[in-house]
Structure formats: structure tokens, C-alpha cells
């Protein structure tokens, strides 16, 4: 039986046996480097390190530069450590390119026994409990075994970047139905724009917590359609957790029409290409669907970045439509699209 166990000194003997099996090879998802060996052989230092691995799960823990909060687990079979796996709660630009949300490694002596697949499946459940959806899992393009493991767990290949295959896996993490309050995602808070803030945006005011470039023209268009008071369909500021800045907006083009809503969204230039939009749109769409709504979106044909975000979240291009300024693409969440062909 495969289990994911929090690191513990009680398993130190089999931990070191696993480390010896890897020799000098990098143990992904372990936070261990071969240069740490001499230090960690001291039992007190090992205990402190194990404690730190546990504290990395806390959002208030001060972490070294480049580290993100993570759920670190050891892969255990029959009471012995046979691998490591880590679920990262957020993505940095480098993790978007290589590393992803989940890193894992199985001891060379016990590979090809289904351990990696079982462990990855359990890690995806852990990611879902953290509200992470979708999950990015990567592997080297030459690692065909790992690619098969990821695919078998539902991974969909997005692309290959500099020899790294990047797969996205849906976890279907639960969400609260959309309402008047903020929506919490892993990397941002989606906070309804107040009437006073909307007036300030239209007046061209600048505020300290608005990122450079905010509001964009599309943000102003969104607040121009606001109702008299905030409600569930009010546009929302995208407040980035890492620095508290408003870096864009997201919302619906009005209340539902026969159970269908259309979403619109965007970020300032400096906030793009780091995975933030995928996280934000995922959280927003799941809240809409938790309210029993179907979700669609329109994009310009040349907006490749938006196409990628929508595709990785399960939207499919449904039809081309004529718009006042040219052709638009209609994207429908899921495979059906019944009742939304003319949305």
C-alpha cells in the first residue's frame, strides 16, 4: 500500500537508505541536496530539517528567496520510504517554465512498480484539498516513463519548453458559489469593485495599491457596465497575494441569461506569463459553476495567450462569430455547449 506521510525522524533509517539508492542523483520533491548529507547526518540537525519541511506548509512561514509554501511528503510503502513528493501551493515564473506544482521521485530500486502513479494520484488529491486547480506537472522530454505516469493521472500536454514537457491536470477542487464577497484563489483575491473605486478609476486617479498600468482600457469598460451597487456580477479587482497590488480585473458581462454567463478578464503587462491568469480564471469559473451556471468567453483570434489559458481550463472553441470590430472566437467550458451556441 502506498501512502504519503509527513516527514518524520521515525523514518530516518529508510530515508537514508533511499538517499543512498539515489547516490548523487537529484531527488525531486525532497528539498534535499547531496551537499546537505554531512550536515544532516547529525541527528539534531536532521530533526530541525524535518521540522522545517513541515513548517513549509504554513502560509506565514518565512521562506528563502525562490521558495513557495509546499506540502512535503515522503512516499511510503510497507513502512519504508521509497520516494518523495512535494505539492507547491503557488507558482513562480521559474516553476511555470520548469518544476510545476508537483515534484516527485521514486527510488531507483523500486521503479516500474506503479509507485509513481499511485503517489501522484494521492498528491493530486492533496492539491485539490488546497484548492489548486488545475495543477501543472512537468518532466524532462526524454523521461518517457514520467510522461506516461502524468498522462495516466489525467495530464494534458500543453507544450514543450527547452526540453521540458508541461502537463496540466484538473483536480476539480471544491468551490463556493459566487456571491457578493471576495473569491479566494491560490495566488490572488478577487475583490468586487466598489462604486467609489469605480468613480476613481473613471476619473483617472492613481492609488498606491494599483499596479502600474491599472486600470487598463478594458478595466474601465468593465466598471462602465457596473450596476448601481456591488453584487455578484460586479467586476472584481485581481489583488495579487505576493505584493497586495491590483494587477487586473475579472467579471461577467452582466447577470446570467438562461443559466449562461460570459466572463471577461485581463492583467497589466507586468503580471502576465507567470500563471496568475490561469489561477484566477480557474477560481472564478469554479465559483460560477458552483452556482449552477454555464460559462463562455470570447477572444480575438490572435490572442494566443488567452486561448492557452482557456484551453487548459477545459474550454473548447465552439464557433466563430462576427463582431463589430471583426471576427471573435467563442469558447465554451466543457464538451457539450448545448444552449450556448449563440451566447
NORDA-V611788 format. One record per residue. N is the residue number from 1. RES is the residue in three letters. OMEGA is omega in degrees with one decimal (none if undefined). BURIAL is # if it has 9 or more other ideal C-beta (glycine too) atoms within 8 Angstrom, else .. D_LAST is the distance of its C-alpha to the last C-alpha in Angstrom with 1 decimal. Layout:
((N,RES,OMEGA,BURIAL,D_LAST) (N,RES,OMEGA,BURIAL,D_LAST))
This chain:
((1,UNK,-179.8,.,48.9) (2,UNK,177.5,#,46.8) (3,UNK,169.6,.,46.3) (4,UNK,-172.2,#,44.9) (5,UNK,174.3,#,47.7) (6,UNK,178.6,.,48.0) (7,UNK,-177.7,#,50.7) (8,UNK,179.0,.,54.1) (9,UNK,179.7,.,57.7) (10,UNK,-179.7,.,58.5) (11,UNK,-174.0,#,57.0) (12,UNK,-177.8,#,58.7) (13,UNK,-179.1,.,61.0) (14,UNK,173.2,#,58.2) (15,UNK,-178.4,#,56.1) (16,UNK,174.0,.,58.9) (17,UNK,177.1,#,59.4) (18,UNK,178.7,#,55.8) (19,UNK,178.7,#,56.3) (20,UNK,179.9,.,59.4) (21,UNK,177.3,#,57.5) (22,UNK,-176.3,#,55.1) (23,UNK,-177.7,.,58.1) (24,UNK,179.3,.,56.9) (25,UNK,178.2,.,53.4) (26,UNK,177.8,.,50.5) (27,UNK,-177.3,#,49.3) (28,UNK,177.7,.,45.6) (29,UNK,-176.1,#,44.2) (30,UNK,-170.9,#,47.7) (31,UNK,178.5,.,48.3) (32,UNK,173.5,#,51.7) (33,UNK,-175.6,.,53.4) (34,UNK,178.5,.,56.6) (35,UNK,179.7,.,58.3) (36,UNK,-168.5,#,57.9) (37,UNK,-175.9,.,60.1) (38,UNK,179.9,.,63.4) (39,UNK,-173.0,.,62.1) (40,UNK,174.4,#,60.3) (41,UNK,172.2,.,63.3) (42,UNK,-172.5,.,64.7) (43,UNK,179.9,.,63.7) (44,UNK,178.2,.,63.1) (45,UNK,178.9,#,60.9) (46,UNK,178.3,#,58.9) (47,UNK,178.8,#,58.5) (48,UNK,-179.6,.,57.2) (49,UNK,178.1,#,54.8) (50,UNK,177.6,#,53.4) (51,UNK,178.9,.,53.0) (52,UNK,177.0,.,51.1) (53,UNK,177.6,#,48.7) (54,UNK,-178.6,#,47.9) (55,UNK,178.5,.,47.5) (56,UNK,-179.9,#,44.9) (57,UNK,-176.8,#,42.5) (58,UNK,-178.3,.,42.8) (59,UNK,-177.8,.,40.4) (60,UNK,179.7,.,43.4) (61,UNK,176.7,#,45.7) (62,UNK,-175.7,.,46.8) (63,UNK,176.8,.,46.1) (64,UNK,178.6,.,47.5) (65,UNK,178.0,.,45.7) (66,UNK,178.0,.,42.9) (67,UNK,175.6,.,42.8) (68,UNK,175.7,#,39.9) (69,UNK,-174.0,#,40.1) (70,UNK,171.1,#,40.4) (71,UNK,-178.2,#,41.2) (72,UNK,179.7,#,44.2) (73,UNK,170.6,#,45.3) (74,UNK,177.4,#,48.0) (75,UNK,-173.8,#,47.4) (76,UNK,173.3,#,50.1) (77,UNK,179.6,#,51.4) (78,UNK,174.3,.,54.4) (79,UNK,-178.4,.,55.2) (80,UNK,178.9,#,55.3) (81,UNK,-179.8,#,53.0) (82,UNK,179.2,#,51.6) (83,UNK,179.9,#,48.9) (84,UNK,177.6,#,46.8) (85,UNK,179.3,#,43.1) (86,UNK,174.6,#,41.4) (87,UNK,179.8,#,37.9) (88,UNK,-173.3,#,37.1) (89,UNK,-178.3,#,35.0) (90,UNK,179.5,#,33.7) (91,UNK,167.8,#,33.5) (92,UNK,176.5,#,35.5) (93,UNK,-179.9,#,34.8) (94,UNK,177.8,.,37.6) (95,UNK,174.7,#,36.2) (96,UNK,-178.9,#,32.8) (97,UNK,-176.0,#,34.8) (98,UNK,179.5,#,37.3) (99,UNK,176.1,.,38.0) (100,UNK,179.9,#,34.6) (101,UNK,-173.4,#,34.4) (102,UNK,171.5,#,36.9) (103,UNK,-177.4,#,40.3) (104,UNK,177.1,#,42.7) (105,UNK,177.2,#,45.9) (106,UNK,-179.0,#,48.0) (107,UNK,-178.2,#,51.8) (108,UNK,-175.7,.,52.9) (109,UNK,-174.9,.,55.3) (110,UNK,178.7,#,52.6) (111,UNK,-179.6,#,49.8) (112,UNK,177.7,.,48.4) (113,UNK,177.9,.,48.7) (114,UNK,-176.8,.,45.0) (115,UNK,-177.6,#,45.6) (116,UNK,-179.2,#,43.0) (117,UNK,179.7,#,40.2) (118,UNK,-178.4,#,41.3) (119,UNK,179.6,#,41.6) (120,UNK,177.1,#,38.2) (121,UNK,178.1,#,36.6) (122,UNK,179.0,#,38.4) (123,UNK,177.1,#,37.5) (124,UNK,175.2,#,33.7) (125,UNK,178.0,#,34.3) (126,UNK,177.2,#,36.1) (127,UNK,178.5,#,33.2) (128,UNK,179.4,#,30.8) (129,UNK,176.7,.,33.3) (130,UNK,179.2,#,33.1) (131,UNK,-178.2,#,29.3) (132,UNK,-179.3,#,28.9) (133,UNK,0.8,#,25.8) (134,UNK,179.8,#,25.6) (135,UNK,175.7,#,29.2) (136,UNK,177.1,#,30.6) (137,UNK,-175.8,#,33.6) (138,UNK,172.6,#,35.6) (139,UNK,176.2,#,38.7) (140,UNK,-179.1,.,40.9) (141,UNK,179.9,#,39.9) (142,UNK,-177.1,.,43.3) (143,UNK,-175.5,.,43.0) (144,UNK,179.9,.,41.7) (145,UNK,179.1,#,42.7) (146,UNK,178.4,#,40.6) (147,UNK,177.8,#,37.6) (148,UNK,178.8,.,37.9) (149,UNK,-178.8,#,38.2) (150,UNK,179.3,#,35.0) (151,UNK,-178.6,#,33.1) (152,UNK,178.1,.,34.7) (153,UNK,175.7,#,33.3) (154,UNK,-179.3,.,29.7) (155,UNK,176.4,#,29.8) (156,UNK,-177.1,.,27.4) (157,UNK,174.2,#,29.1) (158,UNK,-179.0,#,27.3) (159,UNK,173.3,.,30.2) (160,UNK,-179.9,.,33.9) (161,UNK,177.3,.,35.4) (162,UNK,176.3,.,39.1) (163,UNK,179.5,.,40.0) (164,UNK,175.4,#,37.8) (165,UNK,-175.2,#,35.0) (166,UNK,-178.7,#,32.1) (167,UNK,173.9,#,30.3) (168,UNK,-178.2,#,27.6) (169,UNK,175.2,#,27.8) (170,UNK,176.8,#,25.4) (171,UNK,-178.1,#,27.5) (172,UNK,176.6,.,25.0) (173,UNK,-177.7,#,26.9) (174,UNK,179.7,.,26.4) (175,UNK,175.8,#,24.5) (176,UNK,177.5,.,24.7) (177,UNK,-178.8,.,21.7) (178,UNK,178.7,#,20.4) (179,UNK,-177.7,.,22.5) (180,UNK,-174.1,.,24.3) (181,UNK,177.8,.,26.5) (182,UNK,172.3,.,26.4) (183,UNK,-178.2,#,24.9) (184,UNK,171.4,.,27.6) (185,UNK,-178.6,#,27.0) (186,UNK,-171.7,#,29.9) (187,UNK,-174.3,#,30.1) (188,UNK,167.9,#,28.6) (189,UNK,179.5,#,28.0) (190,UNK,-168.6,#,24.7) (191,UNK,179.7,.,26.1) (192,UNK,177.5,#,24.4) (193,UNK,177.1,#,25.4) (194,UNK,177.8,.,27.9) (195,UNK,179.4,#,28.1) (196,UNK,178.1,.,31.4) (197,UNK,178.5,#,29.9) (198,UNK,178.3,#,27.1) (199,UNK,178.7,.,29.9) (200,UNK,179.0,#,31.9) (201,UNK,-179.1,#,29.1) (202,UNK,-179.5,#,28.6) (203,UNK,178.4,.,32.4) (204,UNK,179.0,.,32.8) (205,UNK,174.0,.,34.8) (206,UNK,179.8,.,35.5) (207,UNK,-172.3,.,36.0) (208,UNK,-178.2,.,38.0) (209,UNK,173.3,.,35.3) (210,UNK,-179.0,#,32.7) (211,UNK,175.5,#,32.9) (212,UNK,-178.7,.,33.8) (213,UNK,178.9,.,30.8) (214,UNK,1.0,#,29.0) (215,UNK,172.5,#,27.2) (216,UNK,178.1,#,25.4) (217,UNK,179.1,.,23.7) (218,UNK,177.1,#,20.2) (219,UNK,178.3,#,21.8) (220,UNK,176.3,#,23.0) (221,UNK,-178.0,.,19.7) (222,UNK,-178.8,#,18.4) (223,UNK,176.3,#,21.4) (224,UNK,179.6,.,21.2) (225,UNK,-176.6,.,18.2) (226,UNK,170.9,#,20.2) (227,UNK,-176.7,.,21.1) (228,UNK,179.0,.,24.9) (229,UNK,-178.8,.,25.6) (230,UNK,172.4,#,24.2) (231,UNK,-176.5,.,22.0) (232,UNK,-174.2,.,19.8) (233,UNK,175.6,#,17.0) (234,UNK,174.7,#,19.6) (235,UNK,-175.0,#,19.5) (236,UNK,169.0,#,22.1) (237,UNK,169.2,#,24.9) (238,UNK,-177.7,#,25.4) (239,UNK,-177.7,#,29.1) (240,UNK,-176.3,#,30.7) (241,UNK,-172.6,#,33.3) (242,UNK,-178.2,.,35.8) (243,UNK,177.5,.,36.7) (244,UNK,-178.6,.,34.8) (245,UNK,171.1,#,33.2) (246,UNK,-173.2,#,29.7) (247,UNK,179.7,#,28.3) (248,UNK,178.9,#,24.6) (249,UNK,178.4,#,21.7) (250,UNK,179.6,#,18.6) (251,UNK,179.8,#,16.2) (252,UNK,174.7,#,12.8) (253,UNK,179.5,.,11.2) (254,UNK,179.4,.,12.4) (255,UNK,-177.4,.,12.9) (256,UNK,173.7,.,10.7) (257,UNK,-177.6,.,8.6) (258,UNK,175.1,.,9.9) (259,UNK,-178.4,.,10.7) (260,UNK,174.0,#,7.7) (261,UNK,174.9,#,8.4) (262,UNK,-178.5,#,7.9) (263,UNK,172.7,#,11.5) (264,UNK,-172.7,#,13.7) (265,UNK,176.6,#,17.3) (266,UNK,-179.6,#,20.5) (267,UNK,170.9,#,24.3) (268,UNK,-171.8,#,27.3) (269,UNK,-174.5,.,29.0) (270,UNK,-178.5,.,31.8) (271,UNK,-176.5,#,29.6) (272,UNK,173.1,#,27.7) (273,UNK,176.0,.,28.7) (274,UNK,-179.9,#,30.2) (275,UNK,-176.7,#,27.6) (276,UNK,-176.2,#,26.7) (277,UNK,176.9,#,23.0) (278,UNK,179.1,#,22.7) (279,UNK,-176.5,#,24.6) (280,UNK,-178.0,#,22.7) (281,UNK,177.2,#,19.1) (282,UNK,179.9,#,20.4) (283,UNK,-178.7,#,21.9) (284,UNK,-178.8,#,18.9) (285,UNK,-179.3,#,16.5) (286,UNK,175.9,#,19.2) (287,UNK,176.5,#,19.7) (288,UNK,-178.8,#,16.1) (289,UNK,176.4,#,16.5) (290,UNK,175.5,#,19.9) (291,UNK,176.8,.,18.5) (292,UNK,-175.8,.,16.7) (293,UNK,169.9,#,13.1) (294,UNK,-171.3,#,10.6) (295,UNK,176.3,#,9.8) (296,UNK,176.8,#,7.6) (297,UNK,173.2,#,9.1) (298,UNK,175.9,#,9.6) (299,UNK,168.6,#,13.3) (300,UNK,-178.3,.,15.8) (301,UNK,-177.1,.,17.4) (302,UNK,-179.5,.,20.6) (303,UNK,-174.2,.,19.7) (304,UNK,-179.2,.,21.5) (305,UNK,178.8,#,22.3) (306,UNK,177.4,#,18.7) (307,UNK,-177.8,#,18.0) (308,UNK,178.9,#,21.0) (309,UNK,-178.5,#,20.0) (310,UNK,-178.1,#,16.6) (311,UNK,-177.8,#,18.4) (312,UNK,177.5,#,21.3) (313,UNK,174.0,#,19.1) (314,UNK,173.9,.,17.7) (315,UNK,175.2,#,14.4) (316,UNK,176.6,#,14.1) (317,UNK,-171.4,.,12.9) (318,UNK,-177.4,#,10.6) (319,UNK,171.8,.,10.4) (320,UNK,-179.8,.,11.6) (321,UNK,175.5,#,10.0) (322,UNK,176.2,.,12.4) (323,UNK,-176.4,.,12.6) (324,UNK,-177.8,.,15.5) (325,UNK,177.6,.,17.6) (326,UNK,-177.2,.,16.9) (327,UNK,172.9,.,14.7) (328,UNK,175.0,#,12.2) (329,UNK,175.9,#,11.5) (330,UNK,178.1,#,8.3) (331,UNK,-177.0,#,10.0) (332,UNK,179.6,#,9.5) (333,UNK,179.3,#,12.4) (334,UNK,-172.6,.,14.8) (335,UNK,-173.3,.,15.5) (336,UNK,-179.1,.,13.7) (337,UNK,-179.9,#,9.9) (338,UNK,175.6,.,10.4) (339,UNK,-177.6,.,7.9) (340,UNK,-177.0,#,4.8) (341,UNK,-178.8,.,5.7) (342,UNK,-177.5,.,3.8) (343,UNK,none,#,0.0))
